[in-house]
């Protein structure tokens, strides 16, 4: 029903002929793969598993216009004998899409005086047939679960689609029914679920037979759904179903993966895993044969050969050496992890600069200003939290800086930018001097990666007004980048300190540098560049400043060539420069002014 005709079956014959040269797969278990990528297939082929591929179909870009409707067929593809398979695996984490093709959804080859289709009307732009296809396949899956079988699903987000069923006759088309289906209801025992996204996962305290497998992939898991633990009526009351076993939780103790035993069958629901092919191979080779051995009369690895009871000559010594290597590796990883934790603790003020708001953001800027070398930095949020004035004061003796700090989800309003002006005038009045400077520092669009933000986040009028009012505008991301420029010797702390007293838009970039242009050509994968000089002198050993997409770095000159001859220095004409590192195309080169 509603199914597109199958592709030319000669393709299967070609594939069969090609595979005849490789070792034959085991007859059992028979595995049906729904919508997995080629990497999983390669792993199953490597271990001689007997599998075929299937699909719940792709979403269709219908692009309906007003008063437009389209009749569609399902585009799924699965074997007619699915009920004979031992294992059905589904990957519902991948989105596939295709453009609407009227030829694929026509009434061609229709028999009888009636035809049936699905209706898509405006404003629908993308038609998703998969929940309906899954509903159809679920009937076969429920039959499988009545015998000894394994159902494995990698679940993404819960999706529910509403379908309009159309009957087409000689008198036209009419809607005969409407139904909604969920992509997660692939078997009748499926628990309640809801969408929730995350990457932090936890193993259950007691663990499970699959915990050692999950332990290898904890940092590679991404979940988009959480599941309820179903209840059953037992001993006169509702109790949690003991045949439903949570395998993974998120930090809120919500279930994100589970095993559900139904009679002699097993349903496994997993979140998305980065190295899915390796995960599936280990699951089928090592873990499931122990849990339901009857389904695996032949499996890819003979576990008992690896037990240590049947060693080969010299194998014991090699295993001992490997154990020592693994021990050193574990120790090295632990030391590395401790070093990473120390760095994250010591330099937390830098990550706070580009992520935090409120007191944490103010404290990070206070830390930064002290690191810059300002001797008198006062955090008003710590010393006078009830006073609604500036967040930070910097007293340099001959100059006085008042700083307003904000961490916001969007960009600054005119009022946000100008608030520091009032405080500046008030402090100047108190001091009886005009040596007070105002600075507004913002961590804008803080939920976005800094490189993806609007930089700078100020309008032309806000920048002009700041210049007229003698106050500065600065982003925390500029401070963050300046830290590394200072560490690399591209900027000096004194230069950055001086920049904070400027007005208008403040950019913390190297000054007193002269561009020698963007190289005409690159060779040796970016380590050699051809530049035309117009008076700027270069010598072997000189340090150049490199600018690429607003970011600065350094490169040292290892050698110079003019007219294919090595020279120690040059200042005019075409010159070949070899650097101590590789540069990317469209990098601009600078030399410092003498």
N, C-alpha and C positions, 0 to 999 in steps of 0.2 A: 504493500500500500504506500502510495506517495513516493516510491523509490525510483531513482534514476536507473536506466539500464546499465549493466555491468560493463566494464571495459573489455576489449578484445581478449579472449581467454588464451590466445596464442602467446601472449606475454608470459603466462605461467609456464607454457611449454619451453620457451626460450630460457627462462630462469632455471627450470628443471635440468635442461641440457647442460647449462653452465655449471651447475652445482654437482653434476655427475662425476666430475674429476676430483671432488673433495671427499673427505671421509663422511660416510652416511651418518645422519643424526640418530640418536636413540628414538625408538618408537614412542616411548612414554617418558615423562608426561607430555601430553599434547597441550601446547600453549597458544593462546590467541592474544596478540598484542594490539590494543587499541590506541592509536595516535602517539606511539613512541617514536623518538628520533632514531637515526641510523646507528648511533653509538651503542644503544641498547641491543639492537639487532646483531651488531658485530660481536658483542660479548656472548650472546646466546649461541651464535654460530660457532664461536671459538670453543665452547664447551659442549658442542654437539647436541644442543637442545632442539627439540622438534617444535618449531613455531611457525605461525603464519601471521600476517599483519591484517589489521582491520581499522576502520575509522568510524567515528560518530558523525563525521562530516565537518564542513567548514562554515563559518558565518558567511553570509552573502551580502555584498554591498548593493542594496537595491536602489538607493538614492531616489526615493519616491518624491515626486513633486505634488503640489496641491491638486486634489481631485484625480490623482493617479493611483492605480492599483495594479498589482502583479500577482499571477498565479505561480506557485512554486512547488517543486517536489523536494523530498528529502534527498540529501546527497551522501547518506551513509553507505558503508560497504562492510559487510561482515559475512562469515561463512554460514551456509544454510544448516550446517550440522553443528552449530555452536554447542548444542546440548551434549555432544560427545567429548568435548574437551575436558581436560583435567584442571587447567589453570587458565583463568581469564585475568589479564592485566590491563589497566586503564590509566592513561596519563591525561588528567583533566587540568593540567597546569599550563598547557601550551595553547595559544590562540592561533588558529589558521583562518585565513580569509580569502575569498575569491570575489571577483566582479560578477554581477548578474549577467548571464548569457541566456537569451530567450530560447536558443536552440536546445539547451539542456533542460529546459522546463516546459517544452512544448507538448502538445497532445499527440505527437507522432507515435505511431505504433499502438494507439489506444484501440481496444476491442470493446464491443458491446455498445449500448446506447447511453451509457453514463460514464463520466470520468470524475476523478476526485483530485483535489489539489488543496494547497494551503494558501490563504489570502494574506498579502502584505499591502497595507495602504498607508498613505501619508498620515502622520508625520514620520512613520518608521523609515529609518535610513539603513539600518543593518538588521537583516533577518537572521536569527540564530536558530537553526534546526536541531542543535545538539540535545537540548533537554528532552525534546520529543523522541529523538532517536534513542537516547538512553532509556527512556520509558519503554520503548519497544524491546530493546535488548534485555531489560530487567526481567521480562517474563522468562527468557531463556536462562538468565542467571539464577532466578529462583528455582527453576527446575534442576540446575546444576547443584545447588545447595542441598537439594533433597537426597543427593548421593554424596560420595566423598570427593570434594573439590576444594580448590583454593581460589578466592577472588581477591585481587590486589588492586587498590586504587590510590593513585597520587592525586589528592584533591586540591583544587585551587579555591577560588571564591564561589560561594553559593549563587547560582543564577537561576531565576525563574522567568520563563517566557510564556506569554499567552498566545494561543493559536486559534485562528478562525478556519474551520473546515468548510470547503466549498464543494458543492456537487454541480457538475457541468453537464447539461443536456442540450438538445437541439433548441430549446427555448431560452437558453442563457445559463448564467451561473447564479447560484443562491447559497447563502451561508446556512449550513445545516447544524453546526455545533460550535461551541467555544470551550476550550480547555486550557488549563495552565499546568505546566510541568516544571519540575526542578531537576537540574543536572546532577544533584547528589542522591536522588532516590533511585539508585541502581539495584537495590534489593529491599525486600519488604521489612527487614529488621533495622533499617537505617535510623540512627538516633536523631533527635533534634539538633540543629546546628545554626550558627550565625556567623556572619563575616567578622573577622578581626585579623589584622595584619601584624606580623612581628617576626623577629629573627632570634630572640633569646629563648632558648628551650632548656628544659630540665628533665632528667630521667626520674622515674618514680623511686621513692626511697627503698622499697623492697627489690626493685629491679624486675626484669623479666628475661626470658630466654633470648630476646632480641636486644637487650641493653648493651651487650658488648659490640654489636653491630652499630647501633646508634652512637655509641661513644666515640666512634671514629669520624662521625660526620656532624657533631654538634654545632660546629661553627659554619656549616654549609647548608643549614636548613632555613627555609623561609615558609612560614605558614600564613594562610589567608582565611582559614575557617577554624572555629572551635566547636566541640561537640559535647552534648549532654550525656551523662551516664544513665542509660535507660533503667527503668524500674520494672519489676515483675511482681505479680501477686503470688505470695508464698506464705504458708502458715498463717493465713488469715490477715495478712497485711502486705503492703507494698514494700519491697526491698530492692536494693540495687542488684542488678543482674550480675551474678558472679561469673557468668560466661563472657561478659564484656570486660576486657582487660585494658586499662589505659597504658599506653606505651611511652608517651611523652606529654609533658605539661608545658605551659608557658609560665611566666613569672606570677600570673594571677591564679595559678593552680587550675587553669582551664585545660581540658583535654584537647590536644592537637593531633594525636595519633592513637589508634587503638587496634586491638585484636578482638574479633567477635566470633566465638565458637557457636556454630549452629548445627546441631546433630553431630555428624562426623566431619563436617566441613568447616572451613575457616575463612573469615573475611578480614583482610588487613587494610587499614586506611592510613596512609602516610601523607605528610606535607611534602612540599617540593624539596628536592635534594640536588645540590650542584653537580656532583659526580654521580649522576643517577645510574649510568651504565655499570660502574663499579659496585654501587650499592645493590643493584638488582642481581648482579652476578654472585656476590657474596650471599645474598639472601637465598637464592635458588641452589647454590652449590653447597653451602655449609649449614645454614640455619633451618630452613624449612624441611630438609630431609630428616632432621632429628625430631621435628614437631609432628609432621605427618609423613612418616616414612613410606606408607603404602602408595603415595602418589609418585614417589621417586624410586622405581625399581632400578633405574640406572641414573645416577647423577654425575655431574661434571668432575667432582673430586671424591676419591675414596678416603673419607676422613680417617678410617682406621689405619691407613698407611702412614698418616702423619702423627699418629698417637705417640710415637717414640718407642714402641715395643718391637718394631721391625726395622731396625736401622741397617744401613748399608756400610761397607768398609769406609772408614774415615768420616762418616757422617756425624758421629758423636762429637768429634773434635771441632768440626765446622759449626755445629749447633752451639757448642760452648763459646766459640769465638763470636758467633752472632749474638749470643746473650750478652757478652761483654760489650759489644758494639752498641746494642740497644740500651744497656745500662748507662754507658757514657753519653749516648744521645739523649736519654731521659734527663740525665743530670745537666747536660749543656742546655737543653730546652728550659729546664727549671731556672737555671742561672740567667738565661736570656730573658725569661718572663719576669724575673725579679728586677732585672735592669730596666726593662720596659716600664714596669710599675713605678720604679723610682723616678724615671724621666717624666712620666705622666703626672706624678705628684709634684716634682720640682718645678715643672713648667706648666702647671695647670692654669696659671694666670693667662697664658697665651691662648689656650682653647676657650677659656672663659671670655676673652676679648671678643671672639667671633661667634659666641653662642648664648651668652647669658644676658640677663637684664637685672635691674634693681641693685641691691647691695653687692651681689657677687660681681656684677660688671664694674661697679664703682671701685671695689677693692682690687680688681685686676688692673684697672687703669692707675690706681694709686701705686701698686707694685711696679708697674711699668715705668712710671715717672721717676720713682726712686732708682730703678735700674738705669735710667737715662742719666742719672747724676744730679738731679735736683735735690738740694739738701733739705729744704723746708717744704714738705708736702703734707697737707692736713686733709683728712677724709672727714667731711662734715657729717656723713651718715653714721660714722662711729662716734665722733665727739659731740655732735649736737643733732641727734636724729629727729628731734621735734621741730627744728628750725627749717622752714621751707625756703632755703636760699640755695646757693651753689652747692654742688656735690663735693668739689675739691678746690682748695686754695694752694697756690704755689707762690711762695715769697722768695724772690731773688735779691732782695735788698733794694736794688735800683729799679726793679720792675716787679709787678704783682699780677699773677694770672689767676682768673676765676674760671672754673670749668663746670659746665653743665653736661651730664652724661645721661643718655637714654638708650635702652634696648627695646626695639619695637618690631612688630611683625611686618609692618609695611614701610613706607617712607615718611619723612618728617613733614609736618604742616609748617606754614609760615610762622605760627605762634611758637612751635617747638624751637625753630631756628633762632627766633628773635628774643626768647625769654632771657638769655644771658645778658642782653644789652641793659635791661633794667638793673640787674644785679651789679653789672660793671659800673654804671653811673653811681649806684648807691655806695659801692666800695670806694670809688674815687672821691666822693663827697666826704666819706669818713676819714680817708687818708689825707684829704686836702691836697691831693696831687693828681695829675693826669697821667700817671704811670701805670694805670690798671688796664689790662687786656682781657678780653672775653673770648672763650673758646667753647664751642658746642661740639661734642663728640657723640656719634651715634653708631650703634650696632643695628643697622637697618635690615629688614627682611631676614631676620635672624633664623627663621626655620628653613631657609634655603642655603645651599652651599655658597660660600662667599664669591666664588668665581662666576656663579650664575646670577648674582644679584645685579641690580641697576647700579653701576659704578661710573661716575659719582651719583648719589641718590638725591641730589639737590636740583631744583629748577634754576633756570637762568636768572629769574627774578630774585630767588632766594640768595643766589651767589652775589648778584649786584647789590642787594640790600645789605648783605654782610660786609661788603667792601665799603659802602657808604657809612655804616655804623661802626666801622673799625673793630670788627669781631671776626673770628675764624670759624670755618666749618671743616670738620674732619671726620673720617670714618675709622672705626676700630680695625677694619680690615687693612687700612693703610698703616696703622701702627703695627699690626701683626707682620705685614710684609717687611716693614722697616727694620724689625728686630733681626731678621735673617740677613738683610743687606748690611746691617752694622756688623753682624758676626762674620760676614764674608769680607769685610773691609771695603765695601762699596760706598757705604755711608759712614759718617762719624757721629758719635753721640752728640757732640757739640752742635753739629749741623741740624740734627733733628730737634734739639732743644730750642735752637734759634727759630726754627720753622714754626713752632707752636705759638710764637708771638706775631705771626703774620696775620693778615686779614683776608677776607674772601675765602675762596676754596683753597685749602691747604693740601698740597701733594708732597709726599715724602719721597723724593727722588733725588738721585745724585746730581749735584750742580758742578759747575766748572769743568764740564766735559764737552768735547767737540765731536760731532758725528763725522765719520769717514765714509758713511753710506752703507747701503746694503750690498753685499758681494754680488758681482755679476754672475759668478758660477761657483759651484761647490764640487769638490772631488774627494775621493777616498772616504765616501760616506759622511761627508761633512767636516772632515778634519783638515782639509785644504780648501782655501777660498781665494778667488781672484778679485782684487779690489783696485780701483783707480784712485790714486792719491792726488790731491791738489794742494800741496804745501804742508800737510800734516806729517810730521816726522815719526817713523817707526823704526825700532831697533829690536834685534833678537833679545829675548828675555823680557820685553815690555809686557805689561798687563793691560789687556783691553777689557772694556765693559761691553757686555752683549745685552741687547734689548730684544725680547721676543714676546709679542702680545702683551705689552705692559709690564712684563717681569724682567728683572735684571739679574745677570750672573757675570762671572769672570772667565777669561780665557787668556792663557799666556802664549806668547809667540815663541815657537821652537826654532823656526827657520824662515828665511825670506829668500825669494828668488826674483830676479829681474832679468828678463831676456834669457831665461833658463840657466842663469848663473847664480850661485849662492852669494848673498851679500849680508853684511852685518847691519846695515841701516839703509833707509831710502825715504824720500819725501814727495816724489812726483812720479806720475806715469803709472802704468799697469804693473802690479806686483802680486806675486803668489805668496800667500801666508799659510804656514803650517802651524796649527794650534796643538796644545797639549790635550785637547779633548774634541769630541765631535760637536758640531753646531748644526742647528736645524735651518732649513731654507727660510728666506725672508727675515733672518736675524740682522738687526742693525748694529754696527760696530762703532764704539766711541773710544777716544783717547782723552786723558786728563789734560787740562790746560797747564802749561808750564808757568 
